[in-house]
Amino acid sequence: MSLTCLIIDDEPFARKLLLDFCGRLPDVQVEGDFSNGLDAMQYLSQHPVDFIFLDIKMPGITGIEMINSLRNPPKVIFTTAFAEYAIDGFELDAIDYLLKPFDFSRFLKAINKVRSTLPQEPADKEKGASSGFIFVKDGRELTKLQLSDVLYIKGQKDYVMFVMRDRRVMSLMNLRDLEQELAGKAFVRIHQSYIINAHHIISISNDKVKVGSEFLPVSQSYKLSFRSFIEQFQ
């Protein structure tokens, strides 16, 4: 299930950081970022979202005032450099309170809290990757792939290559779109060019992971999210 959100903060660096963090998660879609609460309120009146990242101390209208003025406010993750506002934030039933500066690991905990508040999709949903298989275009044919057979997926410009023990299938598609389709499954991105199937992990080192008989790189930008993914199995 995809999550939609807004980022509302008067600091450009803070907005850029949150945009970067959200961009690492395939199921989080940023619908917009705003430097003030008034513009965000106008957007929300026509475009509801699942949750918002909201700074508290902003010119014009504070984050607290903004939430209090909304008839049906979305779920809120407050972000601020001032710890004294934490009590106010939790009194407004905020999902979480991120004290600046925060790292990706702390950010991910907040996102997981949002996920835990949403209704789960029915377990018997029979659609695409939810059924344990996908159809991909291989030349002029549609090829059915069992996800459990896929060791890893490698992005190559406008194509992706599905690597299995006995064959490889090349398909014209975007790796990021595929990452979104596989969200919630045993697949995790470890590199700009690689998504791996956790069921086939043999071993993990600091900057490499062995999948089947191959060693694949874990890039710095995906290291924390990969570590958080693995921690759920420990």
C-alpha positions as CSV (number, residue, x, y, z in Angstrom):
1,M,0.0,0.0,0.0
2,S,1.5,3.4,-1.1
3,L,1.6,6.3,1.3
4,T,1.0,9.9,0.1
5,C,2.4,12.8,2.1
6,L,3.3,16.5,2.1
7,I,6.5,18.2,3.5
8,I,5.9,21.5,5.2
9,D,8.9,23.3,6.4
10,D,10.3,26.9,6.0
11,E,13.9,25.6,5.8
12,P,15.0,24.5,2.3
13,F,17.6,22.1,3.6
14,A,15.0,20.4,5.8
15,R,12.7,19.9,2.9
16,K,15.5,18.6,0.7
17,L,16.5,16.1,3.3
18,L,13.0,14.8,3.7
19,L,12.6,14.5,-0.1
20,D,15.8,12.5,-0.2
21,F,14.7,10.2,2.6
22,C,11.3,9.7,1.1
23,G,12.8,8.9,-2.3
24,R,14.5,5.9,-0.8
25,L,11.2,4.3,0.1
26,P,9.2,3.0,-2.9
27,D,5.9,3.1,-1.1
28,V,6.1,6.7,0.0
29,Q,5.0,9.3,-2.5
30,V,5.6,13.0,-1.8
31,E,2.7,14.9,-3.4
32,G,4.3,18.3,-2.7
33,D,6.6,20.4,-0.4
34,F,5.7,23.8,1.0
35,S,7.6,26.5,2.8
36,N,4.6,27.7,4.8
37,G,1.4,26.3,6.3
38,L,-1.0,28.6,4.4
39,D,0.0,27.2,1.0
40,A,-0.1,23.7,2.4
41,M,-3.6,24.2,3.8
42,Q,-4.9,25.4,0.4
43,Y,-3.4,22.3,-1.2
44,L,-4.9,19.9,1.4
45,S,-8.4,21.4,0.9
46,Q,-8.4,19.9,-2.6
47,H,-5.9,17.0,-2.3
48,P,-6.0,14.9,0.9
49,V,-3.0,12.8,1.8
50,D,-2.2,10.1,4.2
51,F,0.2,12.1,6.4
52,I,2.3,15.2,6.5
53,F,5.8,16.1,7.8
54,L,5.2,19.4,9.6
55,D,7.6,21.9,11.1
56,I,6.3,23.7,14.1
57,K,8.0,27.0,14.2
58,M,7.3,28.7,10.9
59,P,6.5,32.4,9.9
60,G,2.9,33.4,9.3
61,I,1.3,30.4,10.9
62,T,2.9,27.7,13.1
63,G,2.5,24.0,12.6
64,I,0.4,23.8,15.8
65,E,-1.9,26.5,14.6
66,M,-2.2,24.9,11.2
67,I,-3.3,21.5,12.6
68,N,-5.8,23.1,15.0
69,S,-7.4,25.0,12.1
70,L,-8.0,21.9,9.9
71,R,-11.4,20.2,10.1
72,N,-10.0,16.8,9.2
73,P,-6.3,16.9,9.6
74,P,-4.1,14.1,8.1
75,K,-1.8,12.1,10.3
76,V,1.2,14.2,11.4
77,I,4.9,13.7,11.9
78,F,6.2,16.9,13.5
79,T,9.7,18.0,12.6
80,T,11.4,20.7,14.6
81,A,14.7,21.8,16.2
82,F,13.0,22.8,19.4
83,A,12.4,20.0,21.9
84,E,10.1,22.1,24.1
85,Y,7.4,21.7,21.4
86,A,7.3,17.9,21.8
87,I,4.5,17.9,24.5
88,D,2.3,20.2,22.3
89,G,2.9,17.8,19.4
90,F,1.8,14.7,21.2
91,E,-1.2,16.4,22.7
92,L,-2.4,16.8,19.1
93,D,-2.1,13.0,18.6
94,A,0.9,13.3,16.4
95,I,2.2,10.0,15.0
96,D,5.7,10.9,15.9
97,Y,8.0,13.8,16.7
98,L,11.4,14.1,14.9
99,L,13.9,16.3,16.6
100,K,16.3,17.9,14.2
101,P,18.9,16.8,13.2
102,F,17.7,13.3,12.6
103,D,19.1,10.5,10.5
104,F,17.5,8.0,8.1
105,S,17.1,5.3,10.7
106,R,15.1,7.6,13.0
107,F,13.1,8.8,10.0
108,L,12.3,5.2,9.1
109,K,10.9,4.5,12.5
110,A,8.5,7.4,12.1
111,I,7.4,6.0,8.7
112,N,6.8,2.6,10.2
113,K,4.6,4.1,12.8
114,V,2.5,5.6,10.0
115,R,2.3,2.3,8.3
116,S,1.1,0.6,11.5
117,T,-1.9,2.9,11.7
118,L,-3.2,2.0,8.2
119,P,-5.6,-0.9,7.5
120,Q,-3.9,-3.9,6.0
121,E,-4.7,-5.1,2.5
122,P,-6.7,-8.4,2.4
123,A,-4.4,-11.4,2.5
124,D,-6.3,-13.0,-0.4
125,K,-5.8,-10.2,-2.8
126,E,-5.0,-11.9,-6.2
127,K,-3.3,-9.3,-8.2
128,G,0.1,-9.0,-9.7
129,A,3.0,-9.4,-7.2
130,S,0.5,-10.1,-4.4
131,S,-0.1,-13.5,-6.0
132,G,3.6,-14.5,-5.9
133,F,4.2,-14.0,-9.6
134,I,4.3,-11.2,-12.2
135,F,4.1,-11.1,-16.0
136,V,6.9,-9.2,-17.7
137,K,7.4,-8.4,-21.4
138,D,10.2,-10.5,-22.9
139,G,10.5,-9.5,-26.5
140,R,7.1,-9.9,-28.1
141,E,5.9,-12.3,-25.4
142,L,4.6,-11.9,-21.8
143,T,6.6,-14.2,-19.5
144,K,5.3,-15.3,-16.2
145,L,7.9,-15.2,-13.4
146,Q,7.5,-16.8,-10.0
147,L,8.9,-14.2,-7.6
148,S,10.3,-17.0,-5.3
149,D,12.6,-18.1,-8.2
150,V,14.1,-14.6,-8.7
151,L,17.5,-14.2,-7.1
152,Y,18.0,-10.5,-7.9
153,I,17.0,-7.9,-10.4
154,K,19.5,-5.7,-12.1
155,G,18.6,-2.3,-13.7
156,Q,20.3,-1.5,-17.0
157,K,19.2,1.9,-18.3
158,D,15.7,1.4,-19.6
159,Y,15.7,-2.3,-19.0
160,V,15.7,-4.7,-16.0
161,M,17.2,-8.2,-15.9
162,F,15.5,-10.8,-13.7
163,V,18.2,-13.3,-12.6
164,M,17.2,-16.8,-11.7
165,R,19.3,-19.9,-11.1
166,D,18.6,-21.4,-14.5
167,R,17.9,-18.4,-16.7
168,R,17.8,-14.6,-17.1
169,V,14.9,-12.5,-18.5
170,M,15.4,-9.0,-19.9
171,S,12.4,-6.7,-19.9
172,L,11.7,-3.1,-20.9
173,M,10.7,-1.5,-17.6
174,N,11.8,1.0,-14.9
175,L,13.6,-0.3,-11.8
176,R,11.9,2.2,-9.5
177,D,8.4,1.3,-10.8
178,L,9.2,-2.4,-10.2
179,E,10.5,-1.6,-6.7
180,Q,7.1,0.0,-6.0
181,E,5.3,-3.1,-7.3
182,L,7.4,-5.3,-5.1
183,A,7.0,-3.2,-1.9
184,G,6.0,-5.3,1.1
185,K,7.5,-8.4,-0.4
186,A,10.9,-10.0,0.4
187,F,12.6,-7.8,-2.1
188,V,14.8,-4.9,-1.0
189,R,16.9,-2.4,-2.9
190,I,20.6,-2.4,-2.0
191,H,22.0,-0.3,-4.9
192,Q,21.0,2.1,-7.6
193,S,21.2,-0.9,-10.0
194,Y,20.1,-3.9,-7.8
195,I,17.0,-5.2,-6.0
196,I,17.5,-8.6,-4.3
197,N,15.3,-11.3,-3.0
198,A,16.0,-11.7,0.8
199,H,15.1,-15.4,0.7
200,H,18.2,-16.0,-1.4
201,I,20.7,-14.1,0.8
202,I,23.6,-16.3,1.8
203,S,25.7,-13.8,3.8
204,I,26.1,-10.1,4.4
205,S,29.2,-8.0,4.9
206,N,29.8,-4.3,5.3
207,D,29.4,-3.4,1.6
208,K,28.5,-6.6,-0.1
209,V,25.8,-9.3,0.0
210,K,26.0,-12.8,-1.3
211,V,22.9,-13.8,-3.2
212,G,23.0,-17.3,-4.6
213,S,26.6,-17.7,-5.8
214,E,27.2,-14.0,-6.6
215,F,28.4,-11.0,-4.5
216,L,26.5,-7.8,-5.1
217,P,27.4,-4.3,-3.9
218,V,25.5,-2.5,-1.1
219,S,25.8,1.3,-1.8
220,Q,26.2,3.9,0.9
221,S,22.8,5.5,0.1
222,Y,20.9,2.2,0.6
223,K,22.9,0.8,3.5
224,L,20.7,2.1,6.3
225,S,17.4,1.1,4.7
226,F,18.9,-2.3,3.9
227,R,20.0,-2.7,7.5
228,S,16.6,-1.7,8.8
229,F,15.0,-4.2,6.4
230,I,17.2,-7.0,7.7
231,E,16.6,-6.2,11.4
232,Q,12.9,-7.3,11.1
233,F,14.2,-10.9,10.6
234,Q,16.5,-10.9,13.6
